[in-house]
Amino acid sequence: MNCQKAFDRYLSLDKYEHVPLAVTVHLLFCPVCRTSVRRLTLAEKVLAAPLAPAQADVLPQSADPVVQAALARISSSGIAWVAPEPVDRHVSMFRWLVSGFILAGGFSVLPFTSVGEWSRAAFGPSFIVPFSILCGVAVTGWCGVFVGSNIDFFVKKFGFAHT
């Protein structure tokens, strides 16, 4: 699926509608489209917030002279707004997968290293239960941080409606 087709299909969706699998896969692997969708989401959030009349001391900066002229005109009219927060940097899905494989691989390899052999020799069979609990807690913590950091992806993917 090319970028134009994927973006058109994304724009045709209603709010909280399930994102089709083909579009989701395209967004996962296309940083340009993913950034555009994040910017659209941020723009919707900014536009949905009510504008509060206030004096702006500093204009937001832009490289585009047309945008600068529009901002200067808005500022001179006495209406201002709180500048939107910049889009925070997300950890890529690739880095999440790499860190998960390193975590799982580390726990898989540890019993066969010198540390694992020493632990088995020192603690005997009582090494298995605490090690299993440690693995479970670490993987559960990683999964919790992963889901919490990528909650917007899961909301769009599985369509949880805001009530």
N, C-alpha and C positions, 0 to 999 in steps of 0.2 A: 504494500500500500504506500503510495507516495504521500508527501507532506500535505499537499493541497487537499487531497481527498480525505485524509485523516482529520485535518483541521476542520474541513467543512462538516464532516460527520459529528465532530465534537461540538461545533457551534450549533448544530441542529438539535441537540439534546435539550430537554427541559431541565430545570433545576432539580437536583436529587434523582435524576433518571440514571439508570444503569449505563455505564460507559461500555460500549461493545468491546469484546475481547480483542478484535483486530486493532481498534484504536488504542486500547490499553497497552498492547504489545508495542505499537508504534511509538507511543509516548515514553515507554520504558527505554527504548533504544535510540530515540532521536532527541538530543539535547536542545535543539532549536525549537521544536514543537513543545517540548516540556517547559521550556522557559516562557514561551508565548502563553501557554495555558496558565502558568503561575502568575504572569503579568495580568492576564484577564481576570483571574480570581482576585488579585490585589486591587485592580481597578474597580471591580464590582463591590468589594468591601469598602473602598474609599467612597464610592458614589452612593452606597446604601446608607452611610453614616450621615446624619444631618449636618448641614453646614452651619457653623456658628459665626455670626458677624463679630469680628475682632480685628484689631490692627496688627498687621504683620510687620515685624521689624526687618526680617531677612527674607528675601525671595528665594524659593528653591532654584537651584542652578540647573540649566539645560544648555546643551550645545546647539540646539536648534534656535535660530533667531526668531522664528515665528512664535515658538513657545515662549521665549523670553519676552517678546512684545506683548503677548496675551497676558502673561503673569504680571508684567509691569502695569498694564491697563487695569487688571483686576485689583492690584494693590492700590493704585491711585483712586479707585472708586470707594475704598474704605472697607471692602469686604475681604476677609482673609480666612484661611483655614489652617488646620494643623497639617503639616506636611506628612504624607504617609510614611510609615516606617519602611525602610528598604527591605526587599525580599531577603529573608535570611537564607544563608547557604545551607543546603541540605547535603547530607552525606549520600553519595551515589549508591544505587542498588548494588553495583559491583563491589564496592568497598564493604558493604554490609555482608554480602555473601562470602567475601574473602575472610573477613573477621570471624564469621560463623564457622567456616571450614578450619580456620586456624584453631579456634576454641575446641571444636570437636576432635580435630587431629591431635592436638596437644593432650587431651584427656585419653585418647586412644593409645598414644605412644608412651605416655608417662610410666605406665606399669613396666614397660620393657627397658627403661633407662636405668642408670645406676641408682638414681633416687628411688625409683619404684622397687628395685631389687633390695635396696637397703631397708625400705619401709616394710616390705614383706618379711625380710629376715628379722627385723626388730620387733614388729607387731604381730607377725603370723597372720592367721586368718582374720583377725580383727581389723586388718587394714582395708578389707573389701567394703565394709558397710560405710565407714566415714568417707572413703574415696567416692563411693557411689552417691552419697548424699551431697558431697561437694560438687560433683559433676552435674547432678540434677538442679541444684541451686544456681550454679553458674549458667547453665543453659536456659533455665527459666528466667533468670535476670536478663540475659542477652535478648531473649524473645520479648520480654516486657519492654525493654528499651527500644527494640526494633519496631514493635507495633506502636508504641507511644510516639516515636519520632516520625513515623510514616503514617499517622492516623488519617491524614487527608487522602492518601492513596487508598486505604482500606474503605473509607467512607464512600469514595467515588466508585470503587470496584464492586462493593457489596450493597451499595445503595441504602445505607442507614439514613432515614429521614430525620431531620431536626424537628423535634416536637416542642 
